[in-house]
Amino acid sequence: RHSEKEGKVTLIKLPAVLTDSTKQTLTPPIGLWSMRELSPIRVLDFNVMDLEDVKDDVVGYSLSFPSQESSLPLVRSMTSAKHEIVGGPHGGLLKIEGVQSHYGPGESLLQSGFSFAQSPYPGFTDEEIRPYWEAKKPFGQKTATDRWIPMEFSRGCAHACGFCAMPKFWGKWEGKSLPIVESYLRWLSHIRDIHEVIVLDDNIAFQKDFFLAVLDLFHRYDIQWSAPNGIYAHNLMNKEALAALATSRCLALSLPFETGCERTARLMHLGKKAFEKDQAMWLVKELHDMRIRTTGFFIIGYPGETEDDVKETLAFANSLPLDERYIYFATPYRGTRLYDLCVSNNYIEKNLDSATYKTPVISTPWLSRERLYELWLQDRKDHAK
């Protein structure tokens, strides 16, 4: 635990390494700003400012993805601290001599018995958020307004998908207290004149009543919203949810179908999250009728998947009337069953430090990394818009 009496604390969000096939994104470090609500700490985002010479008592580094790991040595060379901590879904599992690792909510370092449901949303100044508004690159998408803010409505997950670390990192699903949500939306709308929210969590729709209540608040405070990271799509497939969506000023939804192959869905441990093809087609058409922009996400190259399985997923993805669809490679992030499976079987053939979902790193007896990339590249050429 670190209190104000123990000196200055700085938390740094590290940059991700870009590749030719990834879009640059620039979003406020909402998670670190939330930690700032609990303690007098300073937050730096390496993406939007020059890192000054940091000489503090405590410095923390936030890493969500492997592609941020390669920037850690450089940033550490520019800081000097009595105590260093590395955290985040990826960073929290790194073992670095002389550096403390913290896996799980960063706020739990600052507050014993931390509760996401009852924690406040972060405040911010115009000066802090202006660089993100000016860059206009939140998750690589276009926003409907010039004044927007990312928000978390839930953390945790009850699913057990093999490629995802979120259940292990956050724990069971927990929604934010609705009075706290309403108070923040009122502040955004009436005080800050912000009427566009980007939903960060992909389980906002996991609990039906909670989801409907949030949609009602969006409607009440005239908030436009999108969910670029995904949404629990099964809970959209009823008349009540679709009616609420139609009045909530929803702009865009990302639909994590993950695969179009039943066999691969079992390999991924999708369970109830798996979609049948006719269900997916129905949902996409319903959303199109409401003029909600749809993006589909699919993963290929999971261990055990064959070339025919991959082709089945690609055919399924291309059959849906989506506005956009992204084909990602299975990536073994630390903290996932996929990572453990790949390490134990020596499936990882490329450095994970630069890994993104657009970079194949896995080769298996069923499908080589090179052949997987060929299939992806051919599909991209065949369906380029």
C-alpha positions in Angstrom: 0.0 0.0 0.0 1.3 3.5 -0.8 -0.1 6.6 0.9 0.6 10.2 0.3 3.0 10.2 3.3 5.2 7.7 1.5 6.0 10.2 -1.3 5.2 10.8 -4.9 3.6 8.1 -7.0 3.5 8.1 -10.8 1.7 5.6 -13.0 2.7 5.3 -16.7 0.6 3.8 -19.5 3.1 2.2 -22.0 2.7 2.5 -25.8 2.0 -0.5 -28.0 4.2 -1.3 -31.0 2.4 -0.7 -34.2 2.5 -3.0 -37.2 1.5 -2.4 -40.8 -1.8 -4.2 -40.3 -2.9 -2.5 -37.0 -4.7 0.8 -36.6 -3.3 3.4 -34.3 -5.6 3.9 -31.3 -5.4 6.7 -28.8 -7.7 6.6 -25.8 -7.5 8.2 -22.3 -5.9 6.0 -19.6 -9.3 5.6 -17.9 -8.1 2.7 -15.7 -5.2 4.8 -14.3 -7.4 7.9 -13.9 -9.7 5.7 -11.9 -6.9 4.8 -9.6 -6.1 8.5 -9.2 -9.5 8.9 -7.6 -8.4 6.8 -4.7 -5.0 8.3 -4.1 -3.0 11.5 -5.0 -1.0 10.0 -7.8 0.2 11.3 -11.2 -0.8 9.6 -14.4 1.4 9.8 -17.6 0.5 8.5 -21.0 3.6 7.8 -23.1 1.5 8.1 -26.3 0.5 11.7 -25.9 3.4 13.4 -24.1 7.2 13.4 -23.8 8.1 11.4 -20.7 9.9 13.8 -18.4 12.6 12.6 -16.0 10.5 10.9 -13.4 12.2 10.7 -10.0 9.5 9.5 -7.7 9.2 7.2 -4.7 6.9 4.8 -6.6 6.5 4.3 -10.4 4.0 1.9 -11.9 3.9 0.6 -15.5 0.7 -0.5 -17.1 0.8 -3.2 -19.8 -2.3 -4.7 -21.2 -0.8 -6.4 -24.3 2.5 -8.2 -25.2 3.2 -5.5 -27.8 3.7 -3.0 -24.9 6.5 -5.1 -23.3 9.2 -4.0 -25.8 8.8 -0.4 -24.7 9.3 -1.2 -21.0 13.2 -1.1 -21.0 13.2 2.4 -22.7 10.7 3.9 -20.3 12.4 2.4 -17.2 15.6 4.0 -18.4 13.9 7.3 -18.2 12.6 6.9 -14.6 14.2 6.7 -11.2 12.2 5.3 -8.4 12.7 3.7 -5.0 10.0 1.2 -5.8 8.7 -0.1 -9.2 5.5 -2.0 -10.0 4.4 -3.5 -13.2 0.7 -4.3 -13.7 -2.1 -4.9 -16.1 -3.4 -8.1 -17.7 0.0 -8.7 -19.4 2.4 -6.8 -17.2 1.1 -8.3 -14.0 2.5 -11.7 -15.0 6.0 -10.5 -16.0 8.9 -11.5 -13.8 11.5 -8.7 -13.7 14.3 -8.6 -11.2 13.8 -5.7 -8.7 10.3 -4.9 -9.9 7.1 -5.9 -8.1 4.3 -7.5 -10.2 0.7 -7.0 -9.5 -2.0 -9.1 -11.2 -5.6 -7.9 -10.9 -7.3 -4.5 -10.4 -4.7 -1.8 -9.9 -7.0 -0.1 -7.5 -6.6 -3.0 -5.0 -3.0 -1.7 -4.5 -4.4 1.5 -3.2 -7.5 0.5 -1.3 -8.0 -2.6 0.8 -11.2 -4.4 -0.1 -11.6 -2.4 -3.3 -15.1 -2.7 -4.9 -15.5 -1.8 -8.6 -19.2 -1.5 -8.2 -19.0 1.2 -5.6 -15.9 3.0 -6.9 -16.2 6.5 -8.4 -15.7 7.3 -12.1 -12.6 9.4 -12.9 -12.7 13.1 -13.2 -10.5 14.9 -15.8 -9.7 18.3 -17.0 -10.1 19.7 -20.5 -6.3 19.9 -20.8 -5.9 16.2 -20.0 -8.5 15.0 -22.5 -7.9 17.4 -25.3 -5.0 15.5 -26.9 -7.2 12.5 -27.3 -10.1 14.5 -28.8 -7.7 16.2 -31.2 -6.1 12.8 -32.3 -9.5 11.4 -33.2 -8.3 7.8 -32.9 -10.2 6.0 -30.3 -9.9 2.3 -31.1 -9.2 3.2 -34.7 -12.8 4.3 -35.2 -14.5 7.6 -36.1 -16.5 9.2 -33.4 -19.9 10.9 -34.0 -18.9 14.0 -32.0 -15.7 15.9 -31.0 -16.3 15.3 -27.3 -16.4 11.7 -26.1 -15.3 9.6 -23.2 -14.6 5.9 -22.7 -16.4 4.3 -19.8 -16.4 1.0 -17.9 -19.8 -0.4 -16.9 -18.6 -3.8 -15.7 -15.6 -5.9 -15.0 -15.1 -9.7 -14.9 -16.6 -12.5 -16.9 -18.4 -15.8 -16.2 -17.3 -17.3 -19.5 -14.2 -19.5 -19.8 -12.9 -18.8 -23.4 -9.5 -20.3 -23.7 -7.9 -17.3 -25.4 -9.1 -14.7 -22.8 -7.4 -13.7 -19.6 -10.2 -11.4 -18.3 -11.9 -13.9 -16.0 -8.6 -14.6 -14.3 -7.6 -11.0 -14.1 -10.8 -9.3 -13.0 -12.7 -12.3 -11.4 -16.4 -12.8 -11.6 -18.7 -10.4 -13.4 -19.5 -7.2 -11.5 -21.6 -4.3 -12.7 -21.1 -0.7 -11.7 -23.6 0.7 -9.2 -26.4 2.2 -11.3 -26.7 5.3 -9.1 -23.0 5.9 -9.7 -23.5 5.4 -13.5 -26.4 7.8 -13.5 -24.5 10.5 -11.6 -21.6 10.3 -13.9 -23.7 10.4 -17.1 -25.5 13.4 -15.6 -22.1 15.1 -15.0 -20.9 14.3 -18.5 -24.1 15.5 -20.2 -25.0 18.6 -18.1 -21.6 19.8 -16.8 -19.1 18.7 -19.4 -21.3 18.8 -22.5 -20.2 15.2 -23.5 -22.9 13.2 -25.3 -20.9 10.2 -26.6 -19.6 7.3 -24.7 -17.3 4.5 -25.9 -18.0 1.3 -23.8 -14.7 -0.3 -22.9 -16.0 -3.5 -21.4 -17.4 -6.2 -23.6 -19.8 -7.6 -20.9 -22.1 -4.6 -20.5 -25.0 -6.8 -21.7 -24.1 -9.8 -19.7 -26.8 -9.2 -17.1 -30.0 -8.4 -18.9 -31.7 -6.1 -16.3 -28.4 -4.2 -15.8 -28.0 -3.7 -19.5 -31.6 -2.4 -19.9 -31.2 0.0 -17.1 -28.0 1.4 -18.6 -29.7 1.8 -22.0 -32.5 3.7 -20.3 -29.9 6.0 -18.8 -28.3 6.6 -22.2 -31.7 7.5 -23.6 -32.5 9.8 -20.6 -29.3 11.8 -20.9 -29.2 11.8 -24.7 -26.0 9.8 -24.9 -24.8 8.2 -28.1 -22.7 5.1 -27.6 -20.7 2.4 -29.2 -19.0 -0.9 -28.1 -15.9 -1.4 -30.2 -14.4 -4.0 -27.9 -17.4 -6.3 -28.2 -20.7 -7.1 -26.5 -22.3 -10.2 -25.1 -24.5 -10.6 -28.2 -26.8 -13.4 -27.0 -28.5 -10.9 -24.7 -29.4 -8.8 -27.7 -31.5 -11.5 -29.2 -34.8 -10.7 -27.7 -37.5 -8.1 -28.4 -37.0 -6.2 -25.2 -33.3 -5.7 -25.7 -33.7 -4.8 -29.3 -36.5 -2.2 -28.5 -34.2 -0.6 -25.9 -31.3 -0.6 -28.3 -33.5 1.2 -30.9 -34.1 4.1 -28.5 -30.7 4.3 -26.9 -28.9 6.1 -29.8 -26.5 3.2 -30.3 -24.0 3.9 -33.1 -22.0 0.7 -33.5 -21.5 -2.7 -32.0 -18.7 -5.2 -32.3 -20.0 -8.8 -32.3 -17.5 -11.3 -31.1 -18.7 -14.4 -33.0 -15.1 -15.7 -32.7 -15.6 -18.7 -35.1 -17.9 -20.1 -37.7 -16.9 -23.7 -37.0 -18.6 -25.8 -34.4 -15.5 -27.9 -33.9 -13.3 -24.8 -33.3 -15.9 -23.4 -30.8 -15.3 -26.5 -28.7 -11.6 -26.1 -28.9 -11.9 -22.5 -27.8 -14.2 -23.4 -24.9 -16.8 -20.9 -26.1 -19.6 -22.7 -24.4 -22.9 -20.7 -24.4 -21.1 -17.8 -26.1 -20.9 -19.7 -29.4 -23.3 -18.6 -32.2 -25.1 -20.7 -34.7 -24.9 -19.3 -38.2 -28.7 -18.6 -38.5 -28.6 -16.8 -35.2 -25.7 -14.6 -36.3 -27.4 -13.8 -39.6 -30.7 -12.8 -37.9 -29.0 -10.6 -35.3 -26.8 -8.7 -37.9 -29.9 -8.0 -40.1 -31.9 -6.8 -37.1 -29.1 -4.4 -36.1 -28.8 -3.2 -39.7 -32.5 -2.4 -39.8 -31.9 -0.1 -36.8 -29.0 1.5 -38.6 -26.5 0.3 -36.1 -23.0 -0.3 -37.6 -21.8 -3.8 -37.1 -18.4 -5.3 -36.9 -17.7 -9.0 -36.6 -14.6 -10.5 -34.9 -13.3 -13.9 -35.8 -10.2 -15.9 -34.6 -8.3 -18.4 -36.7 -5.3 -20.7 -35.9 -6.4 -22.1 -32.6 -4.5 -25.2 -31.7 -6.3 -28.3 -33.1 -7.9 -26.2 -35.9 -7.3 -27.6 -39.4 -7.2 -25.7 -42.7 -10.7 -26.8 -43.5 -11.9 -25.4 -40.1 -10.3 -22.1 -40.9 -11.9 -22.0 -44.3 -15.3 -22.7 -42.7 -14.9 -19.7 -40.4 -13.7 -17.4 -43.3 -16.8 -18.5 -45.4 -19.1 -17.8 -42.4 -17.6 -14.4 -41.8 -17.9 -13.4 -45.4 -21.5 -14.6 -45.6 -22.7 -12.1 -42.9 -23.9 -8.6 -44.0 -21.5 -6.9 -41.6 -20.2 -3.4 -42.2 -16.7 -4.6 -41.2 -15.3 -7.9 -40.2 -11.9 -8.6 -38.7 -10.1 -11.9 -38.9 -7.6 -12.2 -36.0 -5.0 -14.9 -35.3 -5.2 -16.8 -32.0 -2.6 -15.2 -29.8 -1.4 -16.8 -26.6 -1.5 -14.0 -24.0 -0.1 -14.7 -20.6 -2.8 -15.7 -18.1 -4.9 -17.8 -20.6 -5.3 -21.5 -21.1 -4.2 -20.9 -24.7 -0.8 -19.6 -23.5 -0.3 -22.6 -21.2 -1.3 -25.0 -24.0 1.1 -23.4 -26.4 4.0 -23.2 -24.0 3.6 -26.9 -22.9 3.5 -28.1 -26.5 6.1 -25.6 -28.0 3.6 -24.1 -30.4 4.9 -20.5 -30.2 7.2 -19.8 -33.1 7.5 -16.0 -33.0 8.5 -13.5 -30.4 5.4 -12.6 -28.3 6.8 -9.2 -27.5 5.6 -7.9 -30.9 2.5 -10.0 -31.1 -0.9 -8.6 -32.0 -4.0 -10.3 -33.2 -2.8 -9.5 -36.7 0.5 -11.4 -36.2 0.5 -15.2 -36.3 2.8 -16.7 -33.7 1.5 -20.2 -33.4 2.4 -23.3 -35.4 0.8 -26.6 -34.7 0.8 -30.1 -36.2 -2.5 -29.3 -37.8 -1.6 -25.9 -39.3 1.7 -24.0 -39.7 2.0 -20.4 -39.0 3.1 -19.7 -42.6 0.1 -21.5 -44.1 -2.3 -19.8 -41.7 -1.0 -16.4 -42.8 -1.4 -17.4 -46.5 -5.0 -18.3 -45.8 -5.6 -15.0 -44.1 -3.8 -13.0 -46.8 -5.8 -14.7 -49.6 -9.0 -14.0 -47.8 -8.0 -10.3 -47.4 -7.3 -10.0 -51.1 -10.5 -11.8 -52.1 -12.7 -9.6 -49.9 -10.9 -6.2 -49.9 -13.3 -3.3 -50.1 
